[in-house]
Amino acid sequence: MKHTKEEKLKAFGRLLDVQHRLRKECPWDKKQTYESLRPNTIEEVFELCDALMKNDSKEIKKELGDVMEHIMFYSIIGNENNDFDIADVCNQEADKLMFRHPFIDWTGWEGDPKAKNNENTDAEKPADAESVEMTWEQIKQKEKDGNKTVLSGVPNALPSLIKAYRIQDKARNVGFDWKEKEDVWDKVREELNELEAELRKEDKENSTKELGDFLFSVINAARLYHLNPDNALEHTNQKFISRFGYIEQHVKAAGKEFKDLTLEEMDALWNEAKKLEKQ
């Protein structure tokens, strides 16, 4: 069912009213702060990511609601501190997006009657999505409160794998990248050789450094071939969980424990699970 703009705004206002009332009347909501809510927010975002990976529309809708509720909650706290409210959050994001898309003529548009962010209406329209990304960083540098350096826009709290991808992608947006994607494999092989050399020496400190370099190069290769390494790894995680679960079910069904099976017997069950996946 599709809703009108008015219906969407009404639903947004309803949720905002519910959250305001909870903040006033619910003992738990009353005592929450930015810091106390932070772990819950992280959990909600990861639950949304899990639903997205599964392409489960019902769960995506549910988890989007949970994340939105947190955004509203933080905005209510911000309003109590006389810092900002949900309107400031929405307007700042709209202003930012308009500023970063100067090739769209916002003049006279109802969302920006003053056209205050339409400073470059003659900007050349990008040919494709990749062209938009290539100019993104340069535009961000011009923002009053924008990133001071190219890589400062990468949050320190990001998981390392995602952070590596974002670092490389931001560098690409300003032209620091391989000319030919195939050339990256020489770097991957070089890093693997250096890792193997340190492992043979049993030098844990240097091996750790070289492992990081090798992983970074593999992530770089994935990016160049338009593959998301985090998604790829999560697919493999789920695949391993499923296959290992198959082994565990058979172990329990036989009234045994893992220690009762040989590696060869577990490998045989693993291969059975692989065959079932293809059916």
GIPE-V942601 format. One record per helix or strand of 2 or more residues. SS is the DSSP state (helix for helix, strand for strand). FROM is the first residue (numbers start at 1). LEN is the number of residues. If there is no record, write none. Layout:
ss=SS from=FROM len=LEN
ss=SS from=FROM len=LEN
This chain:
ss=helix from=5 len=21
ss=helix from=27 len=4
ss=helix from=34 len=21
ss=helix from=57 len=24
ss=helix from=86 len=14
ss=helix from=110 len=3
ss=helix from=129 len=14
ss=helix from=151 len=3
ss=helix from=160 len=14
ss=helix from=181 len=21
ss=helix from=204 len=21
ss=helix from=229 len=25
ss=helix from=258 len=3
ss=helix from=263 len=16
